[in-house]
Amino acid sequence: MLLNVKKVNMQHVLLSNKEKVLAKFAALLKMIGSENWKGVPWLEARKRTAAQADRSLHALARVSNLLDQRMNLLVGVVLNSLMLYDIHCIFKLERWKDTHRGIWTNGWRR
């Protein structure tokens, strides 16, 4: 059990440290998505890409929020004892990683 807590804490710290950068990235995506790119096909395609990235970041934000909730005494003690809340959060994070693996480096799927 203690080994799992250390791994969960490590993932939580890593994700929390990236939160400011991700928030700035989300703001940029929102700006790109709000512009009118009519008549410039490659920019229209980038707008669709930005929308996909925005949805992806929102999904990651939900996972991050779930991990933050584990710091709540009620969630941390009660739910973790009864339902292994930390493990569920890590599974969600790993699913997000699996879903988005390669997208960031290889370009967005069409």
TIVO-2410 file (N, C-alpha, C; in nm, 3 decimals):
# residues 110
REC num residu      c1      c2      c3 atome chaine
REC   1      M   0.082  -0.119   0.000     N      A
REC   1      M   0.000   0.000   0.000    CA      A
REC   1      M   0.087   0.125   0.000     C      A
REC   2      L   0.192   0.129   0.082     N      A
REC   2      L   0.279   0.245   0.091    CA      A
REC   2      L   0.349   0.272  -0.041     C      A
REC   3      L   0.386   0.166  -0.111     N      A
REC   3      L   0.451   0.180  -0.242    CA      A
REC   3      L   0.357   0.249  -0.340     C      A
REC   4      N   0.229   0.213  -0.338     N      A
REC   4      N   0.130   0.277  -0.425    CA      A
REC   4      N   0.115   0.425  -0.393     C      A
REC   5      V   0.115   0.459  -0.266     N      A
REC   5      V   0.100   0.599  -0.224    CA      A
REC   5      V   0.216   0.682  -0.279     C      A
REC   6      K   0.337   0.627  -0.272     N      A
REC   6      K   0.454   0.699  -0.323    CA      A
REC   6      K   0.441   0.723  -0.473     C      A
REC   7      K   0.397   0.623  -0.547     N      A
REC   7      K   0.381   0.636  -0.692    CA      A
REC   7      K   0.271   0.738  -0.725     C      A
REC   8      V   0.162   0.732  -0.654     N      A
REC   8      V   0.052   0.826  -0.677    CA      A
REC   8      V   0.098   0.968  -0.645     C      A
REC   9      N   0.168   0.985  -0.534     N      A
REC   9      N   0.219   1.117  -0.497    CA      A
REC   9      N   0.313   1.171  -0.604     C      A
REC  10      M   0.399   1.085  -0.657     N      A
REC  10      M   0.493   1.127  -0.760    CA      A
REC  10      M   0.418   1.174  -0.885     C      A
REC  11      Q   0.317   1.098  -0.929     N      A
REC  11      Q   0.238   1.138  -1.046    CA      A
REC  11      Q   0.163   1.268  -1.019     C      A
REC  12      H   0.110   1.284  -0.900     N      A
REC  12      H   0.037   1.405  -0.864    CA      A
REC  12      H   0.129   1.526  -0.869     C      A
REC  13      V   0.248   1.512  -0.815     N      A
REC  13      V   0.346   1.623  -0.816    CA      A
REC  13      V   0.386   1.657  -0.959     C      A
REC  14      L   0.412   1.556  -1.041     N      A
REC  14      L   0.449   1.581  -1.181    CA      A
REC  14      L   0.340   1.656  -1.255     C      A
REC  15      L   0.216   1.613  -1.238     N      A
REC  15      L   0.104   1.678  -1.306    CA      A
REC  15      L   0.082   1.818  -1.252     C      A
REC  16      S   0.092   1.836  -1.122     N      A
REC  16      S   0.073   1.968  -1.062    CA      A
REC  16      S   0.179   2.067  -1.108     C      A
REC  17      N   0.301   2.020  -1.125     N      A
REC  17      N   0.409   2.109  -1.170    CA      A
REC  17      N   0.386   2.158  -1.314     C      A
REC  18      K   0.315   2.081  -1.393     N      A
REC  18      K   0.289   2.117  -1.532    CA      A
REC  18      K   0.163   2.202  -1.549     C      A
REC  19      E   0.088   2.219  -1.441     N      A
REC  19      E  -0.043   2.283  -1.449    CA      A
REC  19      E  -0.035   2.426  -1.503     C      A
REC  20      K   0.063   2.505  -1.461     N      A
REC  20      K   0.075   2.643  -1.509    CA      A
REC  20      K   0.105   2.648  -1.658     C      A
REC  21      V   0.192   2.561  -1.703     N      A
REC  21      V   0.226   2.556  -1.846    CA      A
REC  21      V   0.104   2.514  -1.927     C      A
REC  22      L   0.032   2.415  -1.878     N      A
REC  22      L  -0.087   2.367  -1.948    CA      A
REC  22      L  -0.195   2.475  -1.952     C      A
REC  23      A  -0.207   2.553  -1.846     N      A
REC  23      A  -0.306   2.662  -1.844    CA      A
REC  23      A  -0.272   2.767  -1.950     C      A
REC  24      K  -0.145   2.799  -1.966     N      A
REC  24      K  -0.104   2.895  -2.070    CA      A
REC  24      K  -0.129   2.837  -2.209     C      A
REC  25      F  -0.100   2.710  -2.225     N      A
REC  25      F  -0.124   2.644  -2.352    CA      A
REC  25      F  -0.273   2.645  -2.386     C      A
REC  26      A  -0.357   2.618  -2.286     N      A
REC  26      A  -0.502   2.619  -2.306    CA      A
REC  26      A  -0.550   2.757  -2.347     C      A
REC  27      A  -0.492   2.861  -2.289     N      A
REC  27      A  -0.530   2.999  -2.326    CA      A
REC  27      A  -0.494   3.026  -2.472     C      A
REC  28      L  -0.378   2.980  -2.514     N      A
REC  28      L  -0.337   2.997  -2.655    CA      A
REC  28      L  -0.431   2.922  -2.749     C      A
REC  29      L  -0.468   2.802  -2.711     N      A
REC  29      L  -0.561   2.724  -2.794    CA      A
REC  29      L  -0.696   2.793  -2.805     C      A
REC  30      K  -0.739   2.853  -2.695     N      A
REC  30      K  -0.866   2.925  -2.697    CA      A
REC  30      K  -0.858   3.044  -2.792     C      A
REC  31      M  -0.746   3.115  -2.792     N      A
REC  31      M  -0.728   3.229  -2.882    CA      A
REC  31      M  -0.730   3.183  -3.027     C      A
REC  32      I  -0.662   3.074  -3.056     N      A
REC  32      I  -0.659   3.021  -3.193    CA      A
REC  32      I  -0.799   2.979  -3.236     C      A
REC  33      G  -0.870   2.913  -3.144     N      A
REC  33      G  -1.004   2.867  -3.176    CA      A
REC  33      G  -1.105   2.978  -3.195     C      A
REC  34      S  -1.081   3.093  -3.135     N      A
REC  34      S  -1.179   3.203  -3.145    CA      A
REC  34      S  -1.159   3.290  -3.269     C      A
REC  35      E  -1.047   3.276  -3.335     N      A
REC  35      E  -1.021   3.358  -3.454    CA      A
REC  35      E  -1.098   3.306  -3.575     C      A
REC  36      N  -1.123   3.395  -3.667     N      A
REC  36      N  -1.189   3.359  -3.793    CA      A
REC  36      N  -1.080   3.340  -3.899     C      A
REC  37      W  -1.060   3.218  -3.942     N      A
REC  37      W  -0.955   3.185  -4.037    CA      A
REC  37      W  -1.012   3.153  -4.175     C      A
REC  38      K  -1.128   3.201  -4.206     N      A
REC  38      K  -1.191   3.173  -4.337    CA      A
REC  38      K  -1.098   3.218  -4.450     C      A
REC  39      G  -1.089   3.135  -4.550     N      A
REC  39      G  -1.009   3.168  -4.668    CA      A
REC  39      G  -0.864   3.124  -4.659     C      A
REC  40      V  -0.821   3.078  -4.544     N      A
REC  40      V  -0.683   3.030  -4.528    CA      A
REC  40      V  -0.691   2.885  -4.483     C      A
REC  41      P  -0.692   2.791  -4.581     N      A
REC  41      P  -0.718   2.649  -4.549    CA      A
REC  41      P  -0.626   2.590  -4.441     C      A
REC  42      W  -0.499   2.618  -4.447     N      A
REC  42      W  -0.409   2.555  -4.349    CA      A
REC  42      W  -0.433   2.611  -4.209     C      A
REC  43      L  -0.478   2.736  -4.199     N      A
REC  43      L  -0.512   2.790  -4.067    CA      A
REC  43      L  -0.645   2.735  -4.017     C      A
REC  44      E  -0.737   2.709  -4.108     N      A
REC  44      E  -0.863   2.645  -4.069    CA      A
REC  44      E  -0.835   2.506  -4.012     C      A
REC  45      A  -0.743   2.435  -4.075     N      A
REC  45      A  -0.705   2.302  -4.025    CA      A
REC  45      A  -0.642   2.313  -3.886     C      A
REC  46      R  -0.560   2.415  -3.865     N      A
REC  46      R  -0.498   2.435  -3.733    CA      A
REC  46      R  -0.603   2.469  -3.628     C      A
REC  47      K  -0.708   2.535  -3.670     N      A
REC  47      K  -0.817   2.566  -3.576    CA      A
REC  47      K  -0.883   2.437  -3.529     C      A
REC  48      R  -0.903   2.342  -3.620     N      A
REC  48      R  -0.960   2.212  -3.582    CA      A
REC  48      R  -0.863   2.138  -3.489     C      A
REC  49      T  -0.734   2.147  -3.519     N      A
REC  49      T  -0.633   2.084  -3.435    CA      A
REC  49      T  -0.634   2.146  -3.296     C      A
REC  50      A  -0.648   2.278  -3.290     N      A
REC  50      A  -0.653   2.347  -3.162    CA      A
REC  50      A  -0.775   2.303  -3.081     C      A
REC  51      A  -0.886   2.282  -3.149     N      A
REC  51      A  -1.008   2.236  -3.079    CA      A
REC  51      A  -0.986   2.096  -3.021     C      A
REC  52      Q  -0.920   2.008  -3.096     N      A
REC  52      Q  -0.891   1.874  -3.045    CA      A
REC  52      Q  -0.797   1.882  -2.924     C      A
REC  53      A  -0.696   1.967  -2.934     N      A
REC  53      A  -0.601   1.982  -2.824    CA      A
REC  53      A  -0.671   2.039  -2.701     C      A
REC  54      D  -0.763   2.131  -2.723     N      A
REC  54      D  -0.838   2.191  -2.612    CA      A
REC  54      D  -0.920   2.084  -2.539     C      A
REC  55      R  -0.988   1.999  -2.614     N      A
REC  55      R  -1.065   1.891  -2.551    CA      A
REC  55      R  -0.972   1.796  -2.473     C      A
REC  56      S  -0.856   1.769  -2.529     N      A
REC  56      S  -0.760   1.682  -2.464    CA      A
REC  56      S  -0.711   1.743  -2.332     C      A
REC  57      L  -0.683   1.873  -2.334     N      A
REC  57      L  -0.636   1.939  -2.212    CA      A
REC  57      L  -0.746   1.947  -2.106     C      A
REC  58      H  -0.870   1.963  -2.149     N      A
REC  58      H  -0.980   1.963  -2.053    CA      A
REC  58      H  -0.993   1.826  -1.986     C      A
REC  59      A  -0.974   1.720  -2.063     N      A
REC  59      A  -0.979   1.586  -2.005    CA      A
REC  59      A  -0.866   1.567  -1.904     C      A
REC  60      L  -0.748   1.618  -1.936     N      A
REC  60      L  -0.636   1.609  -1.843    CA      A
REC  60      L  -0.663   1.693  -1.718     C      A
REC  61      A  -0.726   1.808  -1.736     N      A
REC  61      A  -0.760   1.892  -1.621    CA      A
REC  61      A  -0.857   1.820  -1.527     C      A
REC  62      R  -0.951   1.743  -1.584     N      A
REC  62      R  -1.044   1.667  -1.499    CA      A
REC  62      R  -0.968   1.562  -1.418     C      A
REC  63      V  -0.873   1.496  -1.481     N      A
REC  63      V  -0.793   1.395  -1.409    CA      A
REC  63      V  -0.711   1.464  -1.300     C      A
REC  64      S  -0.653   1.579  -1.332     N      A
REC  64      S  -0.575   1.654  -1.234    CA      A
REC  64      S  -0.662   1.695  -1.115     C      A
REC  65      N  -0.785   1.737  -1.145     N      A
REC  65      N  -0.877   1.775  -1.039    CA      A
REC  65      N  -0.908   1.655  -0.949     C      A
REC  66      L  -0.927   1.539  -1.009     N      A
REC  66      L  -0.952   1.418  -0.929    CA      A
REC  66      L  -0.833   1.389  -0.837     C      A
REC  67      L  -0.712   1.405  -0.891     N      A
REC  67      L  -0.594   1.382  -0.808    CA      A
REC  67      L  -0.584   1.486  -0.697     C      A
REC  68      D  -0.622   1.610  -0.725     N      A
REC  68      D  -0.621   1.714  -0.621    CA      A
REC  68      D  -0.721   1.681  -0.510     C      A
REC  69      Q  -0.832   1.619  -0.546     N      A
REC  69      Q  -0.935   1.587  -0.447    CA      A
REC  69      Q  -0.886   1.487  -0.342     C      A
REC  70      R  -0.784   1.411  -0.376     N      A
REC  70      R  -0.732   1.313  -0.281    CA      A
REC  70      R  -0.669   1.380  -0.160     C      A
REC  71      M  -0.639   1.509  -0.172     N      A
REC  71      M  -0.581   1.582  -0.059    CA      A
REC  71      M  -0.690   1.619   0.044     C      A
REC  72      N  -0.815   1.611   0.003     N      A
REC  72      N  -0.929   1.633   0.093    CA      A
REC  72      N  -0.931   1.520   0.194     C      A
REC  73      L  -0.946   1.552   0.320     N      A
REC  73      L  -0.941   1.452   0.426    CA      A
REC  73      L  -1.046   1.343   0.406     C      A
REC  74      L  -1.168   1.382   0.371     N      A
REC  74      L  -1.275   1.284   0.351    CA      A
REC  74      L  -1.240   1.188   0.238     C      A
REC  75      V  -1.198   1.244   0.124     N      A
REC  75      V  -1.163   1.159   0.009    CA      A
REC  75      V  -1.041   1.076   0.042     C      A
REC  76      G  -0.940   1.142   0.097     N      A
REC  76      G  -0.815   1.074   0.125    CA      A
REC  76      G  -0.828   0.956   0.218     C      A
REC  77      V  -0.908   0.971   0.321     N      A
REC  77      V  -0.918   0.864   0.420    CA      A
REC  77      V  -1.032   0.768   0.386     C      A
REC  78      V  -1.152   0.822   0.369     N      A
REC  78      V  -1.269   0.736   0.353    CA      A
REC  78      V  -1.270   0.667   0.216     C      A
REC  79      L  -1.270   0.746   0.109     N      A
REC  79      L  -1.280   0.685  -0.024    CA      A
REC  79      L  -1.157   0.602  -0.059     C      A
REC  80      N  -1.043   0.647  -0.015     N      A
REC  80      N  -0.923   0.569  -0.046    CA      A
REC  80      N  -0.924   0.436   0.029     C      A
REC  81      S  -0.975   0.438   0.150     N      A
REC  81      S  -0.982   0.313   0.227    CA      A
REC  81      S  -1.084   0.215   0.169     C      A
REC  82      L  -1.197   0.269   0.126     N      A
REC  82      L  -1.305   0.183   0.078    CA      A
REC  82      L  -1.293   0.147  -0.069     C      A
REC  83      M  -1.249   0.242  -0.150     N      A
REC  83      M  -1.254   0.222  -0.296    CA      A
REC  83      M  -1.119   0.236  -0.367     C      A
REC  84      L  -1.013   0.253  -0.291     N      A
REC  84      L  -0.879   0.272  -0.351    CA      A
REC  84      L  -0.882   0.388  -0.451     C      A
REC  85      Y  -0.931   0.503  -0.405     N      A
REC  85      Y  -0.949   0.622  -0.488    CA      A
REC  85      Y  -0.821   0.659  -0.564     C      A
REC  86      D  -0.707   0.656  -0.496     N      A
REC  86      D  -0.579   0.690  -0.560    CA      A
REC  86      D  -0.554   0.604  -0.683     C      A
REC  87      I  -0.580   0.475  -0.669     N      A
REC  87      I  -0.554   0.382  -0.779    CA      A
REC  87      I  -0.648   0.413  -0.897     C      A
REC  88      H  -0.773   0.445  -0.869     N      A
REC  88      H  -0.866   0.482  -0.976    CA      A
REC  88      H  -0.817   0.607  -1.049     C      A
REC  89      C  -0.767   0.704  -0.975     N      A
REC  89      C  -0.715   0.827  -1.036    CA      A
REC  89      C  -0.596   0.797  -1.126     C      A
REC  90      I  -0.507   0.714  -1.078     N      A
REC  90      I  -0.388   0.681  -1.158    CA      A
REC  90      I  -0.428   0.604  -1.283     C      A
REC  91      F  -0.526   0.515  -1.273     N      A
REC  91      F  -0.574   0.445  -1.393    CA      A
REC  91      F  -0.631   0.544  -1.494     C      A
REC  92      K  -0.705   0.644  -1.447     N      A
REC  92      K  -0.759   0.746  -1.538    CA      A
REC  92      K  -0.646   0.824  -1.605     C      A
REC  93      L  -0.544   0.857  -1.527     N      A
REC  93      L  -0.430   0.930  -1.583    CA      A
REC  93      L  -0.357   0.844  -1.686     C      A
REC  94      E  -0.337   0.718  -1.657     N      A
REC  94      E  -0.269   0.628  -1.751    CA      A
REC  94      E  -0.351   0.609  -1.878     C      A
REC  95      R  -0.485   0.600  -1.863     N      A
REC  95      R  -0.571   0.592  -1.982    CA      A
REC  95      R  -0.559   0.716  -2.068     C      A
REC  96      W  -0.553   0.834  -2.002     N      A
REC  96      W  -0.536   0.959  -2.076    CA      A
REC  96      W  -0.402   0.955  -2.152     C      A
REC  97      K  -0.298   0.912  -2.085     N      A
REC  97      K  -0.166   0.903  -2.149    CA      A
REC  97      K  -0.169   0.807  -2.268     C      A
REC  98      D  -0.231   0.691  -2.251     N      A
REC  98      D  -0.238   0.593  -2.360    CA      A
REC  98      D  -0.316   0.649  -2.479     C      A
REC  99      T  -0.425   0.717  -2.449     N      A
REC  99      T  -0.509   0.774  -2.556    CA      A
REC  99      T  -0.433   0.881  -2.634     C      A
REC 100      H  -0.353   0.959  -2.564     N      A
REC 100      H  -0.288   1.074  -2.627    CA      A
REC 100      H  -0.140   1.053  -2.656     C      A
REC 101      R  -0.092   0.933  -2.630     N      A
REC 101      R   0.049   0.903  -2.658    CA      A
REC 101      R   0.074   0.914  -2.808     C      A
REC 102      G   0.176   0.983  -2.845     N      A
REC 102      G   0.211   0.997  -2.987    CA      A
REC 102      G   0.140   1.111  -3.056     C      A
REC 103      I   0.026   1.153  -3.003     N      A
REC 103      I  -0.046   1.264  -3.066    CA      A
REC 103      I   0.038   1.390  -3.057     C      A
REC 104      W   0.095   1.414  -2.941     N      A
REC 104      W   0.170   1.537  -2.920    CA      A
REC 104      W   0.298   1.540  -3.003     C      A
REC 105      T   0.356   1.424  -3.028     N      A
REC 105      T   0.481   1.421  -3.103    CA      A
REC 105      T   0.461   1.395  -3.251     C      A
REC 106      N   0.357   1.323  -3.286     N      A
REC 106      N   0.335   1.285  -3.426    CA      A
REC 106      N   0.228   1.368  -3.496     C      A
REC 107      G   0.174   1.466  -3.430     N      A
REC 107      G   0.067   1.545  -3.490    CA      A
REC 107      G  -0.068   1.485  -3.455     C      A
REC 108      W  -0.171   1.565  -3.465     N      A
REC 108      W  -0.306   1.520  -3.430    CA      A
REC 108      W  -0.364   1.430  -3.536     C      A
REC 109      R  -0.441   1.333  -3.489     N      A
REC 109      R  -0.511   1.244  -3.582    CA      A
REC 109      R  -0.616   1.322  -3.656     C      A
REC 110      R  -0.642   1.283  -3.773     N      A
REC 110      R  -0.746   1.350  -3.854    CA      A
REC 110      R  -0.871   1.269  -3.854     C      A
***
